[in-house]
Amino acid sequence: MSLIPSFFGNISSIFDPLSLDLWDPFEAVKSPFFRDIGHFSRDDATAIANTQFDWKEISDAHIFKADLPSLKKEEVKIEVEDGRVLQISGERKKEEEEKNDKWHRIERSRGKFLRRFRLPENAKVEEVKATMDSRVLTVTVPKQPQPKPEARAIEISG
């Protein structure tokens, strides 16, 4: 709990090093002073920020992995744009609410997400494959084999 009172929402942790509160810019926007300043979607921003991918390069492919809990493969879209940009998008839908439900905390992110990765020149974009197993998306982008440098013997004259 903060030792400094806050007039603009829960932003006391910025000024109070002893505060246990975490400042949340989206909570500050909910304060009466900011009520009329458009509509921010905390859920959309959180979903985009929390969709993290691993990108690993092995000898013959680039492998992208992401945990996508609560998503089915039909809710994820994978595209290659502009020849070399891998785009992965989807949407985590809001859970149905009953009128008598009493929520104490909502921490799971929901909303749309979009990630883009510029693929290297050696990516075979026409052979991209994707699988989803136990809510883990794996996208495999094969690589073109590196041409081996030719060594040519030079004759010494003289």
C-alpha positions as CSV (number, residue, x, y, z in Angstrom):
1,M,0.0,0.0,0.0
2,S,1.2,3.4,-0.8
3,L,2.2,6.1,1.7
4,I,1.4,8.9,-0.7
5,P,-2.2,9.7,-1.6
6,S,-3.2,9.6,-5.3
7,F,-5.5,12.0,-7.0
8,F,-5.2,10.6,-10.5
9,G,-5.9,6.9,-10.0
10,N,-3.4,4.4,-8.8
11,I,-0.2,6.1,-9.8
12,S,1.4,6.5,-6.4
13,S,4.0,3.8,-7.0
14,I,5.8,6.2,-9.4
15,F,6.6,8.6,-6.5
16,D,6.7,6.2,-3.5
17,P,9.6,3.7,-3.5
18,L,8.0,1.9,-0.6
19,S,4.8,1.3,-2.5
20,L,3.6,-2.2,-3.1
21,D,1.2,-1.0,-5.8
22,L,2.1,-1.5,-9.5
23,W,1.3,1.5,-11.7
24,D,-1.1,0.6,-14.5
25,P,-1.5,3.4,-17.1
26,F,-4.9,1.9,-18.1
27,E,-6.2,2.2,-14.5
28,A,-5.1,5.9,-14.5
29,V,-7.2,6.5,-17.5
30,K,-10.3,5.2,-15.6
31,S,-9.9,8.0,-13.1
32,P,-12.7,10.7,-13.1
33,F,-10.2,13.2,-14.6
34,F,-9.7,11.2,-17.7
35,R,-13.2,9.7,-18.1
36,D,-14.0,11.6,-21.3
37,I,-10.7,11.0,-23.2
38,G,-11.8,8.3,-25.7
39,H,-11.8,4.6,-25.1
40,F,-8.7,2.5,-24.5
41,S,-8.9,-1.2,-24.7
42,R,-6.8,-2.7,-22.0
43,D,-7.7,-6.2,-23.2
44,D,-6.4,-5.6,-26.7
45,A,-3.2,-4.0,-25.6
46,T,-2.5,-6.8,-23.1
47,A,-3.3,-9.5,-25.6
48,I,-0.9,-8.1,-28.1
49,A,1.9,-7.5,-25.6
50,N,1.5,-10.9,-24.0
51,T,1.7,-13.0,-27.1
52,Q,5.3,-14.0,-27.0
53,F,7.1,-16.1,-29.6
54,D,10.3,-18.1,-29.6
55,W,12.3,-18.0,-32.9
56,K,14.9,-20.7,-33.2
57,E,17.1,-21.3,-36.3
58,I,18.4,-24.8,-36.9
59,S,20.4,-26.2,-39.8
60,D,17.5,-26.6,-42.2
61,A,14.7,-24.4,-40.9
62,H,13.5,-21.4,-38.8
63,I,11.1,-22.5,-36.1
64,F,8.6,-20.2,-34.4
65,K,6.7,-21.3,-31.2
66,A,4.0,-19.6,-29.1
67,D,1.8,-20.7,-26.3
68,L,-1.8,-19.9,-27.3
69,P,-3.9,-21.0,-24.4
70,S,-7.7,-21.1,-25.0
71,L,-7.3,-20.8,-28.8
72,K,-8.2,-23.3,-31.4
73,K,-6.3,-23.7,-34.6
74,E,-9.3,-22.2,-36.5
75,E,-8.9,-19.0,-34.5
76,V,-5.2,-18.4,-35.6
77,K,-4.3,-17.0,-39.0
78,I,-0.8,-17.4,-40.6
79,E,0.3,-15.5,-43.7
80,V,3.4,-14.5,-45.6
81,E,3.2,-10.9,-46.8
82,D,5.4,-9.0,-49.1
83,G,7.4,-12.1,-49.9
84,R,9.3,-12.3,-46.7
85,V,7.1,-11.2,-43.7
86,L,5.6,-13.9,-41.6
87,Q,2.4,-12.6,-40.0
88,I,0.6,-14.6,-37.2
89,S,-2.7,-13.2,-35.9
90,G,-5.7,-14.3,-33.9
91,E,-8.2,-13.4,-31.2
92,R,-8.8,-14.5,-27.7
93,K,-12.5,-14.1,-27.2
94,K,-14.1,-12.8,-24.0
95,E,-15.6,-15.5,-21.8
96,E,-19.4,-15.5,-21.6
97,E,-20.7,-13.8,-18.5
98,E,-23.8,-14.8,-16.5
99,K,-25.8,-12.0,-15.0
100,N,-25.3,-13.3,-11.5
101,D,-21.6,-13.9,-11.8
102,K,-19.3,-12.0,-9.4
103,W,-15.8,-11.6,-10.7
104,H,-13.0,-11.0,-8.3
105,R,-10.1,-10.8,-10.7
106,I,-9.7,-11.0,-14.5
107,E,-6.0,-11.5,-15.4
108,R,-6.1,-13.7,-18.5
109,S,-5.6,-11.5,-21.6
110,R,-8.1,-11.4,-24.3
111,G,-8.5,-9.5,-27.6
112,K,-6.7,-9.6,-30.9
113,F,-3.0,-10.2,-31.3
114,L,-0.7,-9.7,-34.3
115,R,3.0,-10.5,-34.7
116,R,5.2,-10.0,-37.7
117,F,8.6,-11.4,-38.4
118,R,10.9,-10.4,-41.3
119,L,12.3,-13.7,-42.6
120,P,15.9,-13.9,-43.9
121,E,16.7,-14.3,-47.6
122,N,17.3,-18.0,-47.3
123,A,13.7,-18.8,-46.1
124,K,11.6,-21.0,-48.4
125,V,8.3,-19.0,-47.9
126,E,6.4,-21.3,-50.2
127,E,7.0,-24.3,-47.9
128,V,5.8,-22.9,-44.6
129,K,4.1,-25.4,-42.3
130,A,2.2,-25.0,-39.1
131,T,1.0,-27.3,-36.4
132,M,-0.9,-26.8,-33.1
133,D,-0.4,-29.4,-30.4
134,S,-1.6,-28.9,-26.8
135,R,-2.3,-25.2,-27.5
136,V,1.3,-24.6,-28.7
137,L,1.6,-23.2,-32.2
138,T,4.7,-24.3,-34.1
139,V,5.5,-22.6,-37.5
140,T,8.3,-24.2,-39.5
141,V,9.9,-22.2,-42.3
142,P,12.4,-24.4,-44.2
143,K,15.7,-22.8,-45.3
144,Q,17.4,-23.0,-48.7
145,P,20.7,-24.8,-48.5
146,Q,23.7,-22.5,-48.3
147,P,25.8,-22.7,-51.5
148,K,29.2,-24.1,-50.7
149,P,32.0,-21.8,-51.7
150,E,33.9,-23.1,-54.6
151,A,37.6,-23.5,-54.1
152,R,39.6,-23.3,-57.2
153,A,43.3,-24.0,-57.5
154,I,45.4,-21.2,-58.9
155,E,48.5,-22.2,-60.9
156,I,51.7,-20.4,-60.0
157,S,53.6,-19.1,-63.0
158,G,57.2,-18.4,-63.2
